[in-house]
Amino acid sequence: MRYQGGSYALAVIVSLVLHGALIAVLTYGWEATSKPERKPMPKFVQAKLVTVDATVTKKKTPPKVDKIQQRQQREIERQRQAEAEKKRRAALEQKKKAEAEAKKKAEAARKKKAAEEKARREKERKEQERKEQMERERQSAFEEALEDEEELQDAREDVQAVMSVAQAIQQRIESVWSRPPSARNGMITVVQINFVPTGRVVATNIIEGSGNAALDRSVLQAIRKVEVFPEVAELAREEPTVFEREVRTTLLNFRVEDLRQ
């Protein structure tokens, strides 16, 4: 029984201790939540009277600007900016125009210089061509003169050869020509004789009659008697061109001059 009473007393003591601790905790929490915040004590500032100078200008409150004036100011500013932009664009346009004009003048000057250079070269070329042409003409004139001289000399020789052949032809014909009794001094018969390169006569024609048929026939008969002319054949061999040009077709005049009347 003594042992049980001690246990009971211990249990009571423990219970009291626990309840006391619980009450203490609750009491501390209530005080912590309900205790008012302490305010710091205000610091005392010592007041001092300051005398303000009467000459100091009080700060003025800016006057209120009405909406109409604000719109006018904005319009003026817009116009000012527009005018400035207009001037800027005009200046830029003027600059571009000046640059274009300068470029145009430079291009015109370049073209003018190129044209002048081309004209100068063309003039020099033409002058050179003129000189060369004059030199060619001078050389050609000299050569032509030389050729003319040679041709003239050849022509003289050809004329002499043709005259010599013509005289030989006429002499051969007149040597066998028998004039008719009706012939009279001063009568002339013009005869055309056609030769071949061998000197043979292939055709004869009276180009201009004497008025005496017997005389004209006598001339043709004398030509047929001769028939072949060696001088013509020789000329045809040595100078075929002269033969073709001067002798192949020959005109001869037969004049009656030595008859006694």
Backbone hydrogen bonds, N-H to C=O, Kabsch-Sander energy under -0.5 kcal/mol:
donor,donor_aa,acceptor,acceptor_aa,energy
5,G,1,M,-2.1
6,G,2,R,-1.4
7,S,3,Y,-1.4
8,Y,4,Q,-2.0
9,A,5,G,-1.9
10,L,6,G,-1.9
11,A,7,S,-2.0
12,V,8,Y,-2.1
13,I,9,A,-2.2
14,V,10,L,-2.4
15,S,11,A,-2.1
16,L,12,V,-2.3
17,V,13,I,-2.3
18,L,14,V,-2.4
19,H,15,S,-2.4
20,G,16,L,-2.5
21,A,17,V,-2.4
22,L,18,L,-2.3
23,I,19,H,-2.5
24,A,20,G,-2.3
25,V,21,A,-2.3
26,L,22,L,-2.4
27,T,23,I,-2.6
28,Y,24,A,-2.3
29,G,25,V,-2.2
30,W,26,L,-2.0
31,E,27,T,-1.9
32,A,28,Y,-2.0
33,T,29,G,-1.6
34,S,30,W,-2.0
35,K,31,E,-1.3
47,A,45,V,-0.6
52,V,50,V,-0.6
56,V,53,D,-1.4
66,D,64,K,-0.5
70,Q,66,D,-1.8
71,R,67,K,-2.6
72,Q,68,I,-2.5
73,Q,69,Q,-2.7
74,R,70,Q,-2.6
75,E,71,R,-2.5
76,I,72,Q,-2.7
77,E,73,Q,-2.5
78,R,74,R,-2.5
79,Q,75,E,-2.8
80,R,76,I,-2.6
81,Q,77,E,-2.6
82,A,78,R,-2.8
83,E,79,Q,-2.9
84,A,80,R,-2.4
85,E,81,Q,-2.7
86,K,82,A,-2.6
87,K,83,E,-2.6
88,R,84,A,-2.4
89,R,85,E,-2.8
90,A,86,K,-2.7
91,A,87,K,-2.8
92,L,88,R,-2.5
93,E,89,R,-3.0
94,Q,90,A,-2.8
95,K,91,A,-2.4
96,K,92,L,-2.7
97,K,93,E,-2.8
98,A,94,Q,-2.8
99,E,95,K,-2.8
100,A,96,K,-2.8
101,E,97,K,-2.8
102,A,98,A,-2.8
103,K,99,E,-2.6
104,K,100,A,-2.8
105,K,101,E,-2.8
106,A,102,A,-2.6
107,E,103,K,-2.5
108,A,104,K,-2.8
109,A,105,K,-2.8
110,R,106,A,-2.4
111,K,107,E,-2.9
112,K,108,A,-2.8
113,K,109,A,-2.7
114,A,110,R,-2.7
115,A,111,K,-3.0
116,E,112,K,-2.9
117,E,113,K,-2.6
118,K,114,A,-2.6
119,A,115,A,-3.1
120,R,116,E,-2.6
121,R,117,E,-2.7
122,E,118,K,-2.8
123,K,119,A,-2.7
124,E,120,R,-2.7
125,R,121,R,-2.7
126,K,122,E,-2.8
127,E,123,K,-2.7
128,Q,124,E,-2.7
129,E,125,R,-2.8
130,R,126,K,-2.9
131,K,127,E,-2.5
132,E,128,Q,-2.7
133,Q,129,E,-3.0
134,M,130,R,-2.9
135,E,131,K,-2.7
136,R,132,E,-2.8
137,E,133,Q,-3.1
138,R,134,M,-3.0
139,Q,135,E,-2.9
140,S,136,R,-3.3
141,A,137,E,-3.5
142,F,138,R,-2.6
143,E,139,Q,-3.0
144,E,140,S,-3.7
145,A,141,A,-3.1
146,L,142,F,-2.7
147,E,143,E,-3.4
148,D,144,E,-4.1
149,E,145,A,-2.9
150,E,146,L,-2.8
151,E,147,E,-4.2
152,L,148,D,-3.8
153,Q,149,E,-2.8
154,D,150,E,-3.4
155,A,151,E,-4.1
156,R,152,L,-3.1
157,E,153,Q,-2.6
158,D,154,D,-3.4
159,V,155,A,-3.6
160,Q,156,R,-2.7
161,A,157,E,-2.7
162,V,158,D,-3.4
163,M,159,V,-3.3
164,S,160,Q,-2.6
165,V,161,A,-2.5
166,A,162,V,-3.3
167,Q,163,M,-2.8
168,A,164,S,-2.1
169,I,165,V,-2.8
170,Q,166,A,-2.9
171,Q,167,Q,-2.8
172,R,168,A,-2.3
173,I,169,I,-2.3
174,E,170,Q,-3.0
175,S,171,Q,-1.8
176,V,172,R,-0.6
176,V,173,I,-1.3
177,W,174,E,-0.5
179,R,177,W,-0.6
183,A,180,P,-1.8
186,G,256,V,-4.3
187,M,184,R,-1.8
189,T,254,F,-2.2
190,V,208,E,-2.8
191,V,189,T,-0.6
191,V,252,L,-2.6
192,Q,205,N,-3.1
193,I,191,V,-0.5
193,I,250,T,-3.2
194,N,203,A,-2.6
195,F,248,R,-2.8
196,V,200,R,-1.6
199,G,196,V,-3.0
201,V,227,E,-2.5
202,V,194,N,-2.9
203,A,194,N,-1.1
205,N,192,Q,-2.0
207,I,190,V,-2.5
207,I,205,N,-0.8
208,E,190,V,-1.7
213,A,211,G,-0.5
216,D,212,N,-2.3
217,R,213,A,-2.4
218,S,214,A,-1.9
219,V,215,L,-1.6
220,L,216,D,-1.7
221,Q,217,R,-2.4
222,A,218,S,-1.9
223,I,219,V,-1.8
224,R,220,L,-2.1
225,K,221,Q,-1.7
226,V,222,A,-1.6
227,E,223,I,-2.6
228,V,226,V,-2.9
229,F,199,G,-2.4
232,V,229,F,-0.7
233,A,229,F,-1.5
234,E,230,P,-2.5
235,L,231,E,-2.1
236,A,232,V,-2.3
237,R,233,A,-1.7
238,E,234,E,-2.5
239,E,235,L,-3.3
243,F,239,E,-2.5
244,E,240,P,-2.7
245,R,241,T,-2.6
246,E,242,V,-3.1
247,V,242,V,-0.8
247,V,243,F,-1.4
248,R,243,F,-3.1
250,T,193,I,-2.9
250,T,248,R,-0.6
252,L,191,V,-2.5
254,F,189,T,-2.6
254,F,252,L,-0.5
255,R,253,N,-0.6
256,V,187,M,-2.7
257,E,255,R,-0.7
